[in-house]
């Protein structure tokens, strides 16, 4: 069993057994047929993944990690807010007629700010500090910009990352206000594990721990039967991540990454997505 499977199973059981339902409350999300999308949720889940031991991808079902990586690079490398720069169609329902999702995600990371060392956007500031100020306790990003929320087609879910270098190991804390456990939990974990690997590689560091802090961890009502079936499946050992060498974050492409011996269960159920 991979660590990602073990954590996912324990979290899902905890949510199902101890979670609080919002059934009967007025909720924003809804299903495609217009029915309110209610959840059962827990407040405050914290998961730790030691990236030096294994890559945290689940085997209970396939995580389409190349698509997850493409979205990550769209946000962090291209700093884009237009779905025309993204290969998958996961953002289509939040885009306008021009393909924009508003002043969200990549747009926020690409805004330049003035510092005493010069002018940087948030990504380049992190890269600068990892190389020049690795002992700093101020290496972080935040895309939950209240001034621009009214111009975002979707408020950021994963909104802040704090980086910390200890003994040559790059650690990170991913803060997430909301997490749809079935559809997005391992997707987000895989993305930010890859980000830590990339930032460590170009900064002369080694990957350390990824902490995933979730304020509202939830399972949607129509996902509950799927989750109950999924967490009873057999699991497999975690695969091995390999990546081509580079010292430039902006040279990373999806074909530079490989997962060796990624074995997983087939999963043919179409998961409805709340919007």
C-alpha positions in Angstrom: 0.0 0.0 0.0 1.3 3.5 -0.9 1.3 6.1 1.8 -1.1 8.2 -0.3 -3.6 5.3 -0.3 -3.3 4.8 3.5 -3.9 8.5 4.2 -6.7 8.7 1.7 -8.5 5.7 3.2 -8.1 6.9 6.8 -9.3 10.4 5.9 -12.3 9.1 4.0 -13.3 6.8 6.9 -12.9 9.7 9.4 -15.1 12.0 7.2 -17.8 9.3 6.7 -17.9 8.3 10.4 -17.4 11.6 12.1 -18.2 14.3 9.6 -21.0 16.9 9.7 -23.6 17.2 7.0 -24.8 20.4 5.5 -28.0 18.8 4.3 -30.8 21.3 4.8 -28.4 24.3 4.6 -28.3 26.8 1.7 -25.2 25.8 -0.3 -23.5 27.4 -3.3 -22.4 24.3 -5.2 -25.0 22.4 -7.3 -25.2 19.4 -9.6 -25.6 19.7 -13.4 -29.4 19.1 -13.0 -29.7 22.1 -10.6 -30.0 20.0 -7.4 -28.0 21.5 -4.4 -24.7 19.6 -3.9 -24.5 18.8 -0.2 -21.5 17.4 1.7 -20.4 15.6 4.8 -17.2 17.3 6.0 -14.6 17.6 8.7 -12.8 20.7 9.8 -9.0 20.8 9.9 -7.2 17.8 8.4 -3.4 17.8 8.3 -1.5 15.1 6.3 2.2 14.6 6.1 4.0 13.1 3.1 7.7 12.4 3.3 8.8 12.9 -0.4 12.2 11.4 0.3 10.6 8.0 0.9 8.0 7.7 -1.9 6.0 9.7 -4.4 2.5 10.2 -2.9 0.2 9.0 -5.6 -2.8 6.7 -4.9 -3.2 3.3 -6.4 -6.8 2.7 -5.4 -7.6 4.3 -8.7 -5.6 6.1 -11.3 -4.6 9.6 -10.7 -4.0 11.3 -14.1 -0.8 12.8 -13.0 0.3 14.2 -16.3 -2.9 16.2 -16.5 -2.4 17.3 -12.9 1.2 18.4 -13.8 -0.1 20.2 -16.8 -2.5 22.2 -14.6 0.3 22.9 -12.1 2.6 24.2 -14.9 -0.3 26.3 -16.3 -0.6 28.0 -12.9 3.0 28.2 -11.6 5.1 28.3 -14.7 2.9 29.9 -17.4 1.1 32.0 -14.7 -1.9 31.9 -16.9 -5.6 32.4 -16.2 -6.7 31.4 -19.7 -7.9 27.8 -20.4 -6.5 28.1 -24.0 -3.1 27.6 -22.4 -4.3 24.4 -20.7 -4.5 20.9 -22.4 -7.3 19.5 -20.3 -10.9 20.8 -20.0 -11.2 20.8 -16.3 -11.6 24.6 -16.1 -14.1 25.0 -19.0 -17.1 25.5 -16.8 -15.5 28.5 -15.0 -14.1 30.2 -18.1 -15.8 33.1 -20.0 -16.2 33.4 -23.7 -12.6 34.4 -24.1 -11.2 31.5 -22.1 -10.4 33.6 -19.0 -11.1 32.5 -15.4 -10.7 36.0 -14.2 -7.9 37.3 -11.9 -7.4 33.9 -10.3 -4.6 31.4 -9.8 -1.8 32.0 -12.3 -2.8 35.6 -12.7 -2.1 36.2 -9.0 1.3 34.4 -9.1 2.4 36.5 -12.1 1.8 39.9 -10.5 5.2 41.6 -9.9 6.0 43.2 -6.5 8.8 45.4 -5.4 11.3 44.2 -2.8 14.6 45.7 -1.7 16.3 43.0 -3.8 14.4 43.9 -6.9 11.1 43.3 -8.6 9.7 39.7 -8.7 6.5 37.9 -9.1 5.6 35.4 -6.4 7.1 32.4 -8.1 10.4 34.1 -9.0 10.6 35.5 -5.4 10.5 31.9 -4.1 13.1 30.7 -6.5 15.3 33.6 -5.6 15.1 33.0 -1.9 15.6 29.3 -2.1 18.9 30.0 -3.8 20.0 33.1 -1.9 18.1 33.1 1.4 17.4 29.4 2.2 17.2 30.0 5.9 14.5 32.6 5.5 11.1 32.0 7.3 9.4 34.2 4.7 9.4 32.0 1.6 5.8 31.7 0.7 3.1 32.5 -1.9 -0.6 33.5 -1.4 -3.1 33.9 -4.2 -6.2 34.6 -2.0 -6.1 38.3 -2.9 -9.3 39.9 -1.4 -9.0 42.9 -3.7 -9.5 40.7 -6.7 -12.0 38.1 -5.4 -14.9 39.9 -7.2 -13.1 39.4 -10.5 -12.3 35.7 -10.0 -14.7 33.1 -11.6 -13.8 30.7 -8.8 -12.1 31.6 -5.5 -8.8 29.7 -5.0 -9.1 26.4 -3.1 -5.4 25.7 -2.7 -4.3 29.2 -1.9 -1.0 29.4 0.0 2.3 27.5 0.1 5.0 28.1 2.7 8.5 26.7 2.0 11.1 25.8 4.6 14.7 24.6 4.1 16.2 22.4 6.8 19.5 20.5 6.4 19.3 20.8 2.7 15.8 19.5 2.5 13.0 21.5 1.0 9.7 21.2 2.9 6.4 22.8 2.1 3.0 23.4 3.6 0.1 23.6 1.2 -2.9 25.4 2.7 -6.3 24.6 1.2 -9.6 26.2 2.3 -11.7 23.5 0.7 -11.1 20.0 -0.7 -13.4 17.8 -2.7 -11.9 14.5 -1.4 -13.0 12.1 -4.1 -12.2 14.2 -7.2 -9.4 16.5 -6.0 -7.5 15.3 -2.9 -4.8 13.1 -4.5 -4.8 15.4 -7.5 -3.7 18.3 -5.4 -1.2 16.2 -3.4 0.5 15.0 -6.6 0.7 18.5 -8.0 2.4 20.0 -5.0 4.7 17.0 -4.5 5.8 17.6 -8.0 6.3 21.3 -7.3 8.5 20.5 -4.3 10.5 18.1 -6.5 11.0 20.8 -9.2 11.9 23.6 -6.8 14.3 21.4 -4.9 16.0 20.3 -8.2 16.6 23.8 -9.5 17.7 25.1 -6.0 20.3 22.4 -5.3 18.1 20.9 -2.5 16.5 17.5 -1.9 12.7 17.0 -1.4 11.6 16.8 2.2 8.1 16.8 3.6 4.9 18.1 2.1 2.2 19.0 4.7 -1.3 19.3 3.3 -3.6 21.4 5.6 -7.3 21.3 4.7 -9.8 23.6 6.4 -12.9 21.9 5.0 -12.4 18.3 3.9 -15.6 17.0 2.4 -17.3 14.3 0.4 -20.3 15.2 -1.7 -23.5 13.4 -1.2 -23.5 11.7 -4.6 -19.9 10.6 -4.1 -20.5 8.7 -0.9 -21.3 5.3 -2.5 -18.3 5.6 -4.8 -16.0 6.4 -1.9 -17.3 3.5 0.2 -16.5 1.1 -2.6 -13.2 2.7 -3.5 -11.6 2.5 0.0 -12.3 -1.3 0.2 -10.2 -2.0 -2.9 -6.7 -3.6 -2.9 -3.7 -1.3 -3.1 -0.3 -1.5 -4.6 3.2 -0.1 -3.7 3.9 3.5 -4.7 5.7 4.0 -8.0 9.1 5.7 -8.4 9.3 9.2 -9.7 12.2 10.1 -12.0 12.8 13.5 -13.6 15.3 14.9 -16.1 18.0 17.2 -14.8 17.7 21.0 -15.2 18.6 24.1 -13.2 15.8 26.2 -14.7 12.2 25.8 -13.4 10.9 27.3 -16.7 12.4 24.5 -18.7 10.3 21.8 -17.0 7.8 20.1 -19.4 5.6 17.1 -18.7 7.8 14.8 -20.8 10.6 15.4 -18.3 8.8 13.3 -15.6 8.3 9.6 -15.4 6.6 7.3 -13.0 8.1 3.8 -13.0 5.9 0.8 -12.1 2.7 2.8 -11.5 0.2 0.1 -10.9 -3.4 1.0 -10.0 -7.0 -0.3 -10.0 -9.2 0.3 -13.1 -11.9 2.8 -12.4 -14.7 3.3 -14.9 -17.2 5.2 -12.8 -18.0 8.7 -14.1 -17.8 11.0 -11.1 -20.3 13.9 -11.2 -18.6 17.2 -10.4 -20.4 19.9 -8.3 -20.2 23.4 -9.8 
